[in-house]
Amino acid sequence: MMEKKILIPLFGDQVAPRFDLATEVHIFSITDKGSFLEDKTVVLPRASAEQLCHLIIMEKIDTIICGGIEDEYYKYLKWKKVEVLDSVIGSYDSVINRFSSGKLLAGDILFDKEFKS
Amino acid sequence: MILNTSYQLPINAQIKGLFDFPVDLPTLVDEIPLGIIIFDINQRIVLVNRAFEALSGFCAAQALGIPCFNIMRSRLCVHKCPIKGLDPNSEPVCIESDLINKERQLIPVLINLSPIKNNRGELTGFMETVEDLRPLREANATTSQAYGFGHLIGKSRAMSKIFQTLPLLAQSDSAILITGETGTGKDVLAEAIHQASNRAKGQFVKINCGALPETLLESELFGHRKGAFTGAVENKPGRFRLAHNGTLFLTEIGDLSLSLQVKLLSFLDDKVVYPLGSTKGFQANVRVIAATHRNLERMVKEGSFRNDLMFRLHVVGFHLPPLRERGDDIRLILDHFLNIFSSRFGKDIKGLSKKTLQILLDYSYPGNIRELRNIIEYAANICPKGQIRPTHLPAYLSEPELHYNFESSTKEEKPVWASSPIETRKEKTTQKTWSALEKDMIIEALLKARGRRNRAAAILGWGRSTLWRKIKQHEIDV
């Protein structure tokens, strides 16, 4: 059974718009059959892209789902064989659902755009 | 992939009443070379222009209907969203920040946010302009001088210390008090601080507190309402309001009357300006920089300047040393002005002759940099080509008795806070001018000659009358 470890920086109940400014991350593991194994939230003492990268390496994360990320950290994580799905916009739940169905891509906007003027 | 795209592009948004026929708003804003986002009161984006699309990497179809922080991705959105404190009557907010675009670039930006009211005065949304600061930063990096800040140059110890602290202090919003003799560059320093600050895109408003009568100055500074006094036929915003999101430079603050000092004090406390004849205050986001050539500490002791105001203004203090205490800077500034004026007047001037240079280095410059600049401008005008000779200099420079005696008149003007006692003592011994040295030489010779002037003149190699004239010039009591 294959298992993947995912990290999502959060801003409230949404994917954080900035990787470097996130102070809360959610980590979970998912099997190739779509069942969740591990589920935890980590609160960082302060926002720092370096510390977040360190956490990602220490936790042996396979995939990150985030908003904006600087090229420097994006390339570093790629080099460390971490899959980065960046510029993702949406709530945590909608992102998880889409990811577990295997359809989430970088740049996806999962947002209810119903708009009342 | 975009889900639930029930939102329609505002292709029908039009401006009516401006021209004979309605004009499409998206087409109009697309022509503006500054990123523009308009969003509703729920902070969902309703319009972005082409410049913003280029800056952020998000196209309008992706951005519309999305909460702004997801698209803007600026530091402000996460830390302190400026929209939170805005109401329909709020003034625009101008803040420097950064954003990460879709190409994963971190871009420094200047954000200007203003509320949008409908015709009933209700808040209906917000408009944000986003300016890319990268070209400005690059330009600053290439033009920055090793021995300078803004238009100020110098490599003396005192100036280097100022140049080191200036960039840091410019970033803060603290009030600054600049002291220094006339012509030392207080105005230039104030403007350089403004240009290096986050308020650089705002207005730099200067007002001379000594140039206007008290009543006029009050209206000029704080503004007035129509009908507040005879002749007040229109509302006047006042300099504080004009400097909103920028810097207000109060020069000659020492000449401010006591009653206006109280009003200024009250502004520095609560940052609210009350125009004359108005009960409604205006929250002004203004940084105050004050300057004076007067000794405010002495004025406080004399009761002509408020102690509490001095301490509020003097959060950060800069003392610009007089030119005579700046050692090698004279040569540096001299060459700088010579380059400027020879190219401005289109003359082929090949520097200064040895004697001219000696005269200029020996002079005491009571008018400081302004005087040096005037001397060089005069010389560059007079000199036809080649080297500048002593004959090209203003006549008073070659007549020592015409030199202004700065020693007695300006030394006590230097405020106590300006420099440490150790520093002052060091400067006195290492950076003496010819005038001070000459005085010491005369006293030394008189001591050796035990007060006999004939003998002292012989020791100095001067005639008796020259010695008498110099004793009188230096006010030596024999």
HADDOCK unambig.tbl for C-alpha pairs under 7 A between the chains (distance, minus, plus):
assign (segid A and resid 17 and name CA) (segid B and resid 69 and name CA) 6.72 0.50 0.50
assign (segid A and resid 17 and name CA) (segid B and resid 70 and name CA) 5.26 0.50 0.50
assign (segid A and resid 17 and name CA) (segid B and resid 73 and name CA) 5.43 0.50 0.50
assign (segid A and resid 18 and name CA) (segid B and resid 73 and name CA) 6.20 0.50 0.50
assign (segid A and resid 68 and name CA) (segid B and resid 73 and name CA) 6.79 0.50 0.50
assign (segid A and resid 68 and name CA) (segid B and resid 100 and name CA) 5.70 0.50 0.50
assign (segid A and resid 68 and name CA) (segid B and resid 101 and name CA) 6.80 0.50 0.50
assign (segid A and resid 68 and name CA) (segid B and resid 102 and name CA) 6.86 0.50 0.50
assign (segid A and resid 68 and name CA) (segid B and resid 104 and name CA) 6.61 0.50 0.50
assign (segid A and resid 69 and name CA) (segid B and resid 100 and name CA) 6.79 0.50 0.50
assign (segid A and resid 69 and name CA) (segid B and resid 104 and name CA) 5.68 0.50 0.50
assign (segid A and resid 70 and name CA) (segid B and resid 100 and name CA) 6.70 0.50 0.50
assign (segid A and resid 70 and name CA) (segid B and resid 104 and name CA) 4.64 0.50 0.50
assign (segid A and resid 70 and name CA) (segid B and resid 105 and name CA) 5.78 0.50 0.50
assign (segid A and resid 70 and name CA) (segid B and resid 106 and name CA) 6.29 0.50 0.50
assign (segid A and resid 71 and name CA) (segid B and resid 104 and name CA) 4.89 0.50 0.50
assign (segid A and resid 71 and name CA) (segid B and resid 105 and name CA) 6.39 0.50 0.50
assign (segid A and resid 87 and name CA) (segid B and resid 102 and name CA) 6.70 0.50 0.50
assign (segid A and resid 89 and name CA) (segid B and resid 70 and name CA) 6.48 0.50 0.50
assign (segid A and resid 108 and name CA) (segid B and resid 1 and name CA) 4.94 0.50 0.50
assign (segid A and resid 108 and name CA) (segid B and resid 2 and name CA) 6.23 0.50 0.50
assign (segid A and resid 109 and name CA) (segid B and resid 1 and name CA) 6.17 0.50 0.50
assign (segid A and resid 109 and name CA) (segid B and resid 2 and name CA) 4.88 0.50 0.50
assign (segid A and resid 109 and name CA) (segid B and resid 3 and name CA) 6.66 0.50 0.50
assign (segid A and resid 110 and name CA) (segid B and resid 2 and name CA) 6.01 0.50 0.50
assign (segid A and resid 110 and name CA) (segid B and resid 3 and name CA) 5.37 0.50 0.50
assign (segid A and resid 111 and name CA) (segid B and resid 3 and name CA) 6.06 0.50 0.50
assign (segid A and resid 111 and name CA) (segid B and resid 4 and name CA) 6.89 0.50 0.50
assign (segid A and resid 112 and name CA) (segid B and resid 3 and name CA) 6.80 0.50 0.50
assign (segid A and resid 112 and name CA) (segid B and resid 4 and name CA) 5.44 0.50 0.50
assign (segid A and resid 113 and name CA) (segid B and resid 4 and name CA) 5.91 0.50 0.50
assign (segid A and resid 113 and name CA) (segid B and resid 5 and name CA) 5.71 0.50 0.50
assign (segid A and resid 113 and name CA) (segid B and resid 6 and name CA) 6.16 0.50 0.50
assign (segid A and resid 113 and name CA) (segid B and resid 7 and name CA) 5.77 0.50 0.50
assign (segid A and resid 113 and name CA) (segid B and resid 65 and name CA) 5.10 0.50 0.50
assign (segid A and resid 113 and name CA) (segid B and resid 66 and name CA) 6.57 0.50 0.50
assign (segid A and resid 114 and name CA) (segid B and resid 6 and name CA) 5.58 0.50 0.50
assign (segid A and resid 114 and name CA) (segid B and resid 7 and name CA) 5.71 0.50 0.50
assign (segid A and resid 115 and name CA) (segid B and resid 7 and name CA) 5.87 0.50 0.50
assign (segid A and resid 115 and name CA) (segid B and resid 65 and name CA) 6.23 0.50 0.50
